[in-house]
Amino acid sequence: MEKWIVIISIILQVGLIVFKVWHSMIENRKSGYSGKAINKKDLNWFIYFILENSLPEKLV
């Protein structure tokens, strides 16, 4: 049972992060930001952020 709670929480947290990034991309387009909304540095930070914050203590 506990395993399912962990899996669901990971899915929800990753989904929330993806939604925030997607939302910021739309905001950047609205404000006339030209160029890539996510560059490689942002992507590396994004992956690090997911790994740092989404994984439960047991898996780290």
mmJSON file of the N, C-alpha and C atoms, coordinates in Angstrom:
{"data_MODEL":{"atom_site":{
"group_PDB":["ATOM","ATOM","ATOM","ATOM","ATOM","ATOM","ATOM","ATOM","ATOM","ATOM","ATOM","ATOM","ATOM","ATOM","ATOM","ATOM","ATOM","ATOM","ATOM","ATOM","ATOM","ATOM","ATOM","ATOM","ATOM","ATOM","ATOM","ATOM","ATOM","ATOM","ATOM","ATOM","ATOM","ATOM","ATOM","ATOM","ATOM","ATOM","ATOM","ATOM","ATOM","ATOM","ATOM","ATOM","ATOM","ATOM","ATOM","ATOM","ATOM","ATOM","ATOM","ATOM","ATOM","ATOM","ATOM","ATOM","ATOM","ATOM","ATOM","ATOM","ATOM","ATOM","ATOM","ATOM","ATOM","ATOM","ATOM","ATOM","ATOM","ATOM","ATOM","ATOM","ATOM","ATOM","ATOM","ATOM","ATOM","ATOM","ATOM","ATOM","ATOM","ATOM","ATOM","ATOM","ATOM","ATOM","ATOM","ATOM","ATOM","ATOM","ATOM","ATOM","ATOM","ATOM","ATOM","ATOM","ATOM","ATOM","ATOM","ATOM","ATOM","ATOM","ATOM","ATOM","ATOM","ATOM","ATOM","ATOM","ATOM","ATOM","ATOM","ATOM","ATOM","ATOM","ATOM","ATOM","ATOM","ATOM","ATOM","ATOM","ATOM","ATOM","ATOM","ATOM","ATOM","ATOM","ATOM","ATOM","ATOM","ATOM","ATOM","ATOM","ATOM","ATOM","ATOM","ATOM","ATOM","ATOM","ATOM","ATOM","ATOM","ATOM","ATOM","ATOM","ATOM","ATOM","ATOM","ATOM","ATOM","ATOM","ATOM","ATOM","ATOM","ATOM","ATOM","ATOM","ATOM","ATOM","ATOM","ATOM","ATOM","ATOM","ATOM","ATOM","ATOM","ATOM","ATOM","ATOM","ATOM","ATOM","ATOM","ATOM","ATOM","ATOM","ATOM","ATOM","ATOM","ATOM","ATOM","ATOM"],
"id":[1,2,3,4,5,6,7,8,9,10,11,12,13,14,15,16,17,18,19,20,21,22,23,24,25,26,27,28,29,30,31,32,33,34,35,36,37,38,39,40,41,42,43,44,45,46,47,48,49,50,51,52,53,54,55,56,57,58,59,60,61,62,63,64,65,66,67,68,69,70,71,72,73,74,75,76,77,78,79,80,81,82,83,84,85,86,87,88,89,90,91,92,93,94,95,96,97,98,99,100,101,102,103,104,105,106,107,108,109,110,111,112,113,114,115,116,117,118,119,120,121,122,123,124,125,126,127,128,129,130,131,132,133,134,135,136,137,138,139,140,141,142,143,144,145,146,147,148,149,150,151,152,153,154,155,156,157,158,159,160,161,162,163,164,165,166,167,168,169,170,171,172,173,174,175,176,177,178,179,180],
"type_symbol":["N","C","C","N","C","C","N","C","C","N","C","C","N","C","C","N","C","C","N","C","C","N","C","C","N","C","C","N","C","C","N","C","C","N","C","C","N","C","C","N","C","C","N","C","C","N","C","C","N","C","C","N","C","C","N","C","C","N","C","C","N","C","C","N","C","C","N","C","C","N","C","C","N","C","C","N","C","C","N","C","C","N","C","C","N","C","C","N","C","C","N","C","C","N","C","C","N","C","C","N","C","C","N","C","C","N","C","C","N","C","C","N","C","C","N","C","C","N","C","C","N","C","C","N","C","C","N","C","C","N","C","C","N","C","C","N","C","C","N","C","C","N","C","C","N","C","C","N","C","C","N","C","C","N","C","C","N","C","C","N","C","C","N","C","C","N","C","C","N","C","C","N","C","C","N","C","C","N","C","C"],
"label_atom_id":["N","CA","C","N","CA","C","N","CA","C","N","CA","C","N","CA","C","N","CA","C","N","CA","C","N","CA","C","N","CA","C","N","CA","C","N","CA","C","N","CA","C","N","CA","C","N","CA","C","N","CA","C","N","CA","C","N","CA","C","N","CA","C","N","CA","C","N","CA","C","N","CA","C","N","CA","C","N","CA","C","N","CA","C","N","CA","C","N","CA","C","N","CA","C","N","CA","C","N","CA","C","N","CA","C","N","CA","C","N","CA","C","N","CA","C","N","CA","C","N","CA","C","N","CA","C","N","CA","C","N","CA","C","N","CA","C","N","CA","C","N","CA","C","N","CA","C","N","CA","C","N","CA","C","N","CA","C","N","CA","C","N","CA","C","N","CA","C","N","CA","C","N","CA","C","N","CA","C","N","CA","C","N","CA","C","N","CA","C","N","CA","C","N","CA","C","N","CA","C","N","CA","C","N","CA","C","N","CA","C"],
"label_alt_id":[null,null,null,null,null,null,null,null,null,null,null,null,null,null,null,null,null,null,null,null,null,null,null,null,null,null,null,null,null,null,null,null,null,null,null,null,null,null,null,null,null,null,null,null,null,null,null,null,null,null,null,null,null,null,null,null,null,null,null,null,null,null,null,null,null,null,null,null,null,null,null,null,null,null,null,null,null,null,null,null,null,null,null,null,null,null,null,null,null,null,null,null,null,null,null,null,null,null,null,null,null,null,null,null,null,null,null,null,null,null,null,null,null,null,null,null,null,null,null,null,null,null,null,null,null,null,null,null,null,null,null,null,null,null,null,null,null,null,null,null,null,null,null,null,null,null,null,null,null,null,null,null,null,null,null,null,null,null,null,null,null,null,null,null,null,null,null,null,null,null,null,null,null,null,null,null,null,null,null,null],
"label_comp_id":["MET","MET","MET","GLU","GLU","GLU","LYS","LYS","LYS","TRP","TRP","TRP","ILE","ILE","ILE","VAL","VAL","VAL","ILE","ILE","ILE","ILE","ILE","ILE","SER","SER","SER","ILE","ILE","ILE","ILE","ILE","ILE","LEU","LEU","LEU","GLN","GLN","GLN","VAL","VAL","VAL","GLY","GLY","GLY","LEU","LEU","LEU","ILE","ILE","ILE","VAL","VAL","VAL","PHE","PHE","PHE","LYS","LYS","LYS","VAL","VAL","VAL","TRP","TRP","TRP","HIS","HIS","HIS","SER","SER","SER","MET","MET","MET","ILE","ILE","ILE","GLU","GLU","GLU","ASN","ASN","ASN","ARG","ARG","ARG","LYS","LYS","LYS","SER","SER","SER","GLY","GLY","GLY","TYR","TYR","TYR","SER","SER","SER","GLY","GLY","GLY","LYS","LYS","LYS","ALA","ALA","ALA","ILE","ILE","ILE","ASN","ASN","ASN","LYS","LYS","LYS","LYS","LYS","LYS","ASP","ASP","ASP","LEU","LEU","LEU","ASN","ASN","ASN","TRP","TRP","TRP","PHE","PHE","PHE","ILE","ILE","ILE","TYR","TYR","TYR","PHE","PHE","PHE","ILE","ILE","ILE","LEU","LEU","LEU","GLU","GLU","GLU","ASN","ASN","ASN","SER","SER","SER","LEU","LEU","LEU","PRO","PRO","PRO","GLU","GLU","GLU","LYS","LYS","LYS","LEU","LEU","LEU","VAL","VAL","VAL"],
"label_asym_id":["A","A","A","A","A","A","A","A","A","A","A","A","A","A","A","A","A","A","A","A","A","A","A","A","A","A","A","A","A","A","A","A","A","A","A","A","A","A","A","A","A","A","A","A","A","A","A","A","A","A","A","A","A","A","A","A","A","A","A","A","A","A","A","A","A","A","A","A","A","A","A","A","A","A","A","A","A","A","A","A","A","A","A","A","A","A","A","A","A","A","A","A","A","A","A","A","A","A","A","A","A","A","A","A","A","A","A","A","A","A","A","A","A","A","A","A","A","A","A","A","A","A","A","A","A","A","A","A","A","A","A","A","A","A","A","A","A","A","A","A","A","A","A","A","A","A","A","A","A","A","A","A","A","A","A","A","A","A","A","A","A","A","A","A","A","A","A","A","A","A","A","A","A","A","A","A","A","A","A","A"],
"label_entity_id":["1","1","1","1","1","1","1","1","1","1","1","1","1","1","1","1","1","1","1","1","1","1","1","1","1","1","1","1","1","1","1","1","1","1","1","1","1","1","1","1","1","1","1","1","1","1","1","1","1","1","1","1","1","1","1","1","1","1","1","1","1","1","1","1","1","1","1","1","1","1","1","1","1","1","1","1","1","1","1","1","1","1","1","1","1","1","1","1","1","1","1","1","1","1","1","1","1","1","1","1","1","1","1","1","1","1","1","1","1","1","1","1","1","1","1","1","1","1","1","1","1","1","1","1","1","1","1","1","1","1","1","1","1","1","1","1","1","1","1","1","1","1","1","1","1","1","1","1","1","1","1","1","1","1","1","1","1","1","1","1","1","1","1","1","1","1","1","1","1","1","1","1","1","1","1","1","1","1","1","1"],
"label_seq_id":[1,1,1,2,2,2,3,3,3,4,4,4,5,5,5,6,6,6,7,7,7,8,8,8,9,9,9,10,10,10,11,11,11,12,12,12,13,13,13,14,14,14,15,15,15,16,16,16,17,17,17,18,18,18,19,19,19,20,20,20,21,21,21,22,22,22,23,23,23,24,24,24,25,25,25,26,26,26,27,27,27,28,28,28,29,29,29,30,30,30,31,31,31,32,32,32,33,33,33,34,34,34,35,35,35,36,36,36,37,37,37,38,38,38,39,39,39,40,40,40,41,41,41,42,42,42,43,43,43,44,44,44,45,45,45,46,46,46,47,47,47,48,48,48,49,49,49,50,50,50,51,51,51,52,52,52,53,53,53,54,54,54,55,55,55,56,56,56,57,57,57,58,58,58,59,59,59,60,60,60],
"pdbx_PDB_ins_code":[null,null,null,null,null,null,null,null,null,null,null,null,null,null,null,null,null,null,null,null,null,null,null,null,null,null,null,null,null,null,null,null,null,null,null,null,null,null,null,null,null,null,null,null,null,null,null,null,null,null,null,null,null,null,null,null,null,null,null,null,null,null,null,null,null,null,null,null,null,null,null,null,null,null,null,null,null,null,null,null,null,null,null,null,null,null,null,null,null,null,null,null,null,null,null,null,null,null,null,null,null,null,null,null,null,null,null,null,null,null,null,null,null,null,null,null,null,null,null,null,null,null,null,null,null,null,null,null,null,null,null,null,null,null,null,null,null,null,null,null,null,null,null,null,null,null,null,null,null,null,null,null,null,null,null,null,null,null,null,null,null,null,null,null,null,null,null,null,null,null,null,null,null,null,null,null,null,null,null,null],
"Cartn_x":[0.834,0.0,0.875,1.909,2.775,3.473,3.796,4.463,3.578,2.283,1.369,1.285,1.312,1.272,2.514,3.666,4.913,4.843,4.383,4.292,3.346,2.189,1.211,1.779,2.483,3.038,4.107,4.921,5.928,5.251,4.228,3.519,2.908,2.298,1.673,2.707,3.833,4.847,5.476,5.785,6.359,5.356,4.089,3.044,2.924,3.045,2.966,4.135,5.327,6.511,6.38,5.933,5.749,4.73,3.649,2.631,3.21,4.035,4.638,5.54,6.343,7.236,6.433,5.395,4.537,3.868,3.389,2.737,3.722,4.959,5.941,6.31,6.305,6.559,5.474,4.224,3.111,3.243,3.589,3.766,4.887,5.977,7.085,6.643,5.821,5.339,4.424,3.571,2.646,3.397,4.49,5.216,6.172,6.118,6.931,8.359,8.582,9.931,10.276,11.317,11.692,12.866,12.939,13.985,13.405,14.28,13.82,13.319,12.161,11.612,12.434,12.925,13.773,15.087,16.16,17.449,18.073,19.26,19.857,20.148,20.575,20.853,19.581,18.475,17.207,16.792,17.022,16.636,17.441,18.743,19.575,19.104,18.778,18.277,16.948,16.105,14.786,14.911,15.831,16.047,16.591,17.531,18.089,17.002,16.131,15.056,14.114,13.772,12.896,13.549,14.81,15.499,15.65,15.902,16.132,14.845,13.73,12.508,11.43,11.444,10.341,10.559,11.826,12.063,11.888,11.167,11.01,12.352,12.428,13.666,14.165,13.243,13.629,14.397,14.073,14.704,16.031,16.211,17.434,18.592],
"Cartn_y":[-1.205,0.0,1.264,1.247,2.42,2.709,1.647,1.813,2.608,2.335,3.052,4.53,4.836,6.245,6.975,6.319,6.917,7.15,6.141,6.257,7.386,7.451,8.497,9.875,9.995,11.303,11.745,10.807,11.144,11.635,10.912,11.3,12.694,12.962,14.268,15.385,15.148,16.197,16.481,15.435,15.635,16.35,15.952,16.605,18.086,18.407,19.798,20.606,20.028,20.721,20.927,19.891,20.012,21.1,21.143,22.175,23.571,23.732,25.046,25.477,24.542,24.872,25.238,24.452,24.703,26.071,26.371,27.647,28.801,28.648,29.717,29.906,28.808,28.932,29.767,29.523,30.301,31.77,32.031,33.408,34.097,33.367,33.941,34.304,33.47,33.765,34.98,35.081,36.207,37.523,37.494,38.74,39.091,38.326,38.646,38.163,37.208,36.659,35.828,36.224,35.468,34.562,33.465,32.493,31.295,30.422,29.204,29.533,28.988,29.215,28.454,27.291,26.511,26.232,26.776,26.442,25.275,24.871,23.673,23.847,25.028,25.275,25.12,25.675,25.536,24.078,23.332,21.931,21.125,21.406,20.72,21.037,22.299,22.692,22.007,21.921,21.302,19.832,19.101,17.691,17.564,18.427,18.406,18.681,19.638,20.004,18.83,18.123,16.96,15.895,15.595,14.558,14.953,16.215,16.684,16.692,17.061,17.312,16.238,15.451,14.535,13.167,12.738,11.397,11.349,10.351,10.198,9.86,10.066,9.846,8.405,7.456,6.043,5.707,6.378,6.052,6.769,7.866,8.659,7.979],
"Cartn_z":[0.0,0.0,0.0,0.823,0.921,-0.405,-1.141,-2.446,-3.398,-3.394,-4.29,-3.939,-2.664,-2.238,-2.75,-2.655,-3.141,-4.642,-5.392,-6.854,-7.246,-6.599,-6.919,-6.597,-5.473,-5.107,-6.103,-6.573,-7.585,-8.863,-9.311,-10.535,-10.39,-9.253,-9.036,-9.0,-8.327,-8.235,-9.586,-10.343,-11.675,-12.575,-12.482,-13.264,-12.939,-11.653,-11.231,-11.783,-11.745,-12.269,-13.773,-14.483,-15.937,-16.247,-15.474,-15.685,-15.463,-14.419,-14.157,-15.3,-15.821,-16.932,-18.169,-18.467,-19.614,-19.479,-18.27,-18.018,-18.217,-17.769,-17.931,-19.401,-20.173,-21.609,-22.267,-21.898,-22.461,-22.059,-20.798,-20.333,-21.104,-21.368,-22.13,-23.536,-24.154,-25.509,-25.504,-24.477,-24.394,-24.246,-23.494,-23.233,-24.375,-25.472,-26.63,-26.506,-25.632,-25.46,-26.683,-27.42,-28.607,-28.272,-28.931,-28.651,-27.93,-27.52,-26.868,-25.464,-25.134,-23.799,-22.763,-23.149,-22.237,-22.952,-22.433,-23.017,-22.259,-22.665,-22.08,-20.593,-20.193,-18.78,-17.946,-18.444,-17.738,-17.655,-18.731,-18.758,-17.747,-17.664,-16.672,-15.257,-14.999,-13.689,-13.394,-14.424,-14.311,-13.916,-14.581,-14.256,-12.832,-12.474,-11.124,-10.091,-10.388,-9.478,-9.256,-10.343,-10.216,-9.343,-9.636,-8.87,-7.407,-7.168,-5.801,-4.989,-5.619,-4.853,-4.973,-6.021,-6.235,-5.613,-5.532,-5.043,-3.527,-3.056,-1.61,-0.954,0.338,1.07,0.938,0.851,0.798,-0.474,-1.574,-2.854,-3.037,-2.333,-2.511,-1.804],
"occupancy":[1.0,1.0,1.0,1.0,1.0,1.0,1.0,1.0,1.0,1.0,1.0,1.0,1.0,1.0,1.0,1.0,1.0,1.0,1.0,1.0,1.0,1.0,1.0,1.0,1.0,1.0,1.0,1.0,1.0,1.0,1.0,1.0,1.0,1.0,1.0,1.0,1.0,1.0,1.0,1.0,1.0,1.0,1.0,1.0,1.0,1.0,1.0,1.0,1.0,1.0,1.0,1.0,1.0,1.0,1.0,1.0,1.0,1.0,1.0,1.0,1.0,1.0,1.0,1.0,1.0,1.0,1.0,1.0,1.0,1.0,1.0,1.0,1.0,1.0,1.0,1.0,1.0,1.0,1.0,1.0,1.0,1.0,1.0,1.0,1.0,1.0,1.0,1.0,1.0,1.0,1.0,1.0,1.0,1.0,1.0,1.0,1.0,1.0,1.0,1.0,1.0,1.0,1.0,1.0,1.0,1.0,1.0,1.0,1.0,1.0,1.0,1.0,1.0,1.0,1.0,1.0,1.0,1.0,1.0,1.0,1.0,1.0,1.0,1.0,1.0,1.0,1.0,1.0,1.0,1.0,1.0,1.0,1.0,1.0,1.0,1.0,1.0,1.0,1.0,1.0,1.0,1.0,1.0,1.0,1.0,1.0,1.0,1.0,1.0,1.0,1.0,1.0,1.0,1.0,1.0,1.0,1.0,1.0,1.0,1.0,1.0,1.0,1.0,1.0,1.0,1.0,1.0,1.0,1.0,1.0,1.0,1.0,1.0,1.0,1.0,1.0,1.0,1.0,1.0,1.0],
"B_iso_or_equiv":[0.0,0.0,0.0,0.0,0.0,0.0,0.0,0.0,0.0,0.0,0.0,0.0,0.0,0.0,0.0,0.0,0.0,0.0,0.0,0.0,0.0,0.0,0.0,0.0,0.0,0.0,0.0,0.0,0.0,0.0,0.0,0.0,0.0,0.0,0.0,0.0,0.0,0.0,0.0,0.0,0.0,0.0,0.0,0.0,0.0,0.0,0.0,0.0,0.0,0.0,0.0,0.0,0.0,0.0,0.0,0.0,0.0,0.0,0.0,0.0,0.0,0.0,0.0,0.0,0.0,0.0,0.0,0.0,0.0,0.0,0.0,0.0,0.0,0.0,0.0,0.0,0.0,0.0,0.0,0.0,0.0,0.0,0.0,0.0,0.0,0.0,0.0,0.0,0.0,0.0,0.0,0.0,0.0,0.0,0.0,0.0,0.0,0.0,0.0,0.0,0.0,0.0,0.0,0.0,0.0,0.0,0.0,0.0,0.0,0.0,0.0,0.0,0.0,0.0,0.0,0.0,0.0,0.0,0.0,0.0,0.0,0.0,0.0,0.0,0.0,0.0,0.0,0.0,0.0,0.0,0.0,0.0,0.0,0.0,0.0,0.0,0.0,0.0,0.0,0.0,0.0,0.0,0.0,0.0,0.0,0.0,0.0,0.0,0.0,0.0,0.0,0.0,0.0,0.0,0.0,0.0,0.0,0.0,0.0,0.0,0.0,0.0,0.0,0.0,0.0,0.0,0.0,0.0,0.0,0.0,0.0,0.0,0.0,0.0,0.0,0.0,0.0,0.0,0.0,0.0],
"pdbx_formal_charge":[null,null,null,null,null,null,null,null,null,null,null,null,null,null,null,null,null,null,null,null,null,null,null,null,null,null,null,null,null,null,null,null,null,null,null,null,null,null,null,null,null,null,null,null,null,null,null,null,null,null,null,null,null,null,null,null,null,null,null,null,null,null,null,null,null,null,null,null,null,null,null,null,null,null,null,null,null,null,null,null,null,null,null,null,null,null,null,null,null,null,null,null,null,null,null,null,null,null,null,null,null,null,null,null,null,null,null,null,null,null,null,null,null,null,null,null,null,null,null,null,null,null,null,null,null,null,null,null,null,null,null,null,null,null,null,null,null,null,null,null,null,null,null,null,null,null,null,null,null,null,null,null,null,null,null,null,null,null,null,null,null,null,null,null,null,null,null,null,null,null,null,null,null,null,null,null,null,null,null,null],
"auth_seq_id":[1,1,1,2,2,2,3,3,3,4,4,4,5,5,5,6,6,6,7,7,7,8,8,8,9,9,9,10,10,10,11,11,11,12,12,12,13,13,13,14,14,14,15,15,15,16,16,16,17,17,17,18,18,18,19,19,19,20,20,20,21,21,21,22,22,22,23,23,23,24,24,24,25,25,25,26,26,26,27,27,27,28,28,28,29,29,29,30,30,30,31,31,31,32,32,32,33,33,33,34,34,34,35,35,35,36,36,36,37,37,37,38,38,38,39,39,39,40,40,40,41,41,41,42,42,42,43,43,43,44,44,44,45,45,45,46,46,46,47,47,47,48,48,48,49,49,49,50,50,50,51,51,51,52,52,52,53,53,53,54,54,54,55,55,55,56,56,56,57,57,57,58,58,58,59,59,59,60,60,60],
"auth_comp_id":["MET","MET","MET","GLU","GLU","GLU","LYS","LYS","LYS","TRP","TRP","TRP","ILE","ILE","ILE","VAL","VAL","VAL","ILE","ILE","ILE","ILE","ILE","ILE","SER","SER","SER","ILE","ILE","ILE","ILE","ILE","ILE","LEU","LEU","LEU","GLN","GLN","GLN","VAL","VAL","VAL","GLY","GLY","GLY","LEU","LEU","LEU","ILE","ILE","ILE","VAL","VAL","VAL","PHE","PHE","PHE","LYS","LYS","LYS","VAL","VAL","VAL","TRP","TRP","TRP","HIS","HIS","HIS","SER","SER","SER","MET","MET","MET","ILE","ILE","ILE","GLU","GLU","GLU","ASN","ASN","ASN","ARG","ARG","ARG","LYS","LYS","LYS","SER","SER","SER","GLY","GLY","GLY","TYR","TYR","TYR","SER","SER","SER","GLY","GLY","GLY","LYS","LYS","LYS","ALA","ALA","ALA","ILE","ILE","ILE","ASN","ASN","ASN","LYS","LYS","LYS","LYS","LYS","LYS","ASP","ASP","ASP","LEU","LEU","LEU","ASN","ASN","ASN","TRP","TRP","TRP","PHE","PHE","PHE","ILE","ILE","ILE","TYR","TYR","TYR","PHE","PHE","PHE","ILE","ILE","ILE","LEU","LEU","LEU","GLU","GLU","GLU","ASN","ASN","ASN","SER","SER","SER","LEU","LEU","LEU","PRO","PRO","PRO","GLU","GLU","GLU","LYS","LYS","LYS","LEU","LEU","LEU","VAL","VAL","VAL"],
"auth_asym_id":["A","A","A","A","A","A","A","A","A","A","A","A","A","A","A","A","A","A","A","A","A","A","A","A","A","A","A","A","A","A","A","A","A","A","A","A","A","A","A","A","A","A","A","A","A","A","A","A","A","A","A","A","A","A","A","A","A","A","A","A","A","A","A","A","A","A","A","A","A","A","A","A","A","A","A","A","A","A","A","A","A","A","A","A","A","A","A","A","A","A","A","A","A","A","A","A","A","A","A","A","A","A","A","A","A","A","A","A","A","A","A","A","A","A","A","A","A","A","A","A","A","A","A","A","A","A","A","A","A","A","A","A","A","A","A","A","A","A","A","A","A","A","A","A","A","A","A","A","A","A","A","A","A","A","A","A","A","A","A","A","A","A","A","A","A","A","A","A","A","A","A","A","A","A","A","A","A","A","A","A"],
"auth_atom_id":["N","CA","C","N","CA","C","N","CA","C","N","CA","C","N","CA","C","N","CA","C","N","CA","C","N","CA","C","N","CA","C","N","CA","C","N","CA","C","N","CA","C","N","CA","C","N","CA","C","N","CA","C","N","CA","C","N","CA","C","N","CA","C","N","CA","C","N","CA","C","N","CA","C","N","CA","C","N","CA","C","N","CA","C","N","CA","C","N","CA","C","N","CA","C","N","CA","C","N","CA","C","N","CA","C","N","CA","C","N","CA","C","N","CA","C","N","CA","C","N","CA","C","N","CA","C","N","CA","C","N","CA","C","N","CA","C","N","CA","C","N","CA","C","N","CA","C","N","CA","C","N","CA","C","N","CA","C","N","CA","C","N","CA","C","N","CA","C","N","CA","C","N","CA","C","N","CA","C","N","CA","C","N","CA","C","N","CA","C","N","CA","C","N","CA","C","N","CA","C","N","CA","C","N","CA","C","N","CA","C"],
"pdbx_PDB_model_num":[1,1,1,1,1,1,1,1,1,1,1,1,1,1,1,1,1,1,1,1,1,1,1,1,1,1,1,1,1,1,1,1,1,1,1,1,1,1,1,1,1,1,1,1,1,1,1,1,1,1,1,1,1,1,1,1,1,1,1,1,1,1,1,1,1,1,1,1,1,1,1,1,1,1,1,1,1,1,1,1,1,1,1,1,1,1,1,1,1,1,1,1,1,1,1,1,1,1,1,1,1,1,1,1,1,1,1,1,1,1,1,1,1,1,1,1,1,1,1,1,1,1,1,1,1,1,1,1,1,1,1,1,1,1,1,1,1,1,1,1,1,1,1,1,1,1,1,1,1,1,1,1,1,1,1,1,1,1,1,1,1,1,1,1,1,1,1,1,1,1,1,1,1,1,1,1,1,1,1,1]
}}}
